[in-house]
Amino acid sequence: MTMTDIIKWDILFLVLNLSAFSIYFMDKQAARHGRRRISERTLLILALIGGSLGALAAQQLLRHKTRKEPFRSILAAILILHGTLIAVLVFLPLWSPLLLQDF
């Protein structure tokens, strides 16, 4: 992976998380003003496709959906899934020569 590829992935990650944060903010504002809300399903899908850190930041900073179950648990599971995937992607290149030695 080249440095350009890494920068592209970083930009995508940043955009996804800023978008998730912004949409959580819009939903919080809609809740405050009695307007039409964004569905929890949509909010969780935004987290799942890569905006989990932005969703968590919005949840904590805006105090939005902090007591709502099962929303909190599902968001926590998405964060764990993303952390696991990142760990696998980071460490897989280090493990692959060791795994191939056994064959």
N, C-alpha and C positions, 0 to 999 in steps of 0.2 A: 504494500500500500504506500503510495507516494504522499508527500506532504500536502499536495493539492487535494488529494482524496480525503485526508484527515481534516483539512480545513473545511471542505464541503460538508462532511458529516457533522463537524462542530457547528457550522452555520445552521444546518437543518435542525439539529438538536436544540439550538438556541431559539430558532423561530417556532418550533413546536411548543417549547415550554413557555415562551412569551405569549403565544396564542392561547394556550391553556389558561395561563394566569389571567389574561384579558377577558376571556369568556367567563371564567369564574367571577371576575369583578363585575361584569355586566349582569350576571345572574344575581349577585348580591345586591346590586343597585335595583334590579327589578323587584326583588323581595322587599326591599325597604320602601319602594314607592307603589307597591301593589300592582305592578304590571305583569304581563305574561312572562313565565319563567322558562328557563332552559331545562330540559328533562335531565334527571339524574343519569339516565342511560347515556345521553350525549356527553355529559361531563366525564363519565367513566371511560367512554370510548376515546375521548381526547387524551386522557391519562394513559390508556392502554397503547395508543399508537405512538407514544413517545413523549407525551407531555406530563409525565408523572411528577417530576420535580416541580414544575410550574403549578400543577394542581395542589401538591402538598404545600408549597409556599403560599398559595392563595388561601388554602384552607386555614393555615396557621395565622398568617398576617391579617387576613380579612375576617377571621373567625366565622368562616362559612362552612356549613355542613360538618361541624366538629362533633355534634352529638347525634347525628343521624346515622342509625344502623339500618341496614347492613352496609350503607355507603362507606363508612369509615373502614370497615373490615375489608371491603373489596378494594378500596384504594390502597390500603396497606399491603394486600396480596399482590397488587400490580407493582408496587414499589419493590417488593421482595423478588418478584419475577424479573423485573428489569435489572436489579442488582445481581441476581444469579446469572442472567444472560451476559452482562458486562464482564463478570468474573470469568465465565467460561471463555468468552472471546479474548480476554487478556491472557489467560493462562493456558489456553489450548495450544498455542504455538510452542510453549515450553514443555507441555506434557506429550505432544505427539511423537517426538523421537523416543521417549521412554515407553510409550504404548507400542510402538512398532518393534521395539527390541524383543518383546515377548512373543512375537510371531515368527 
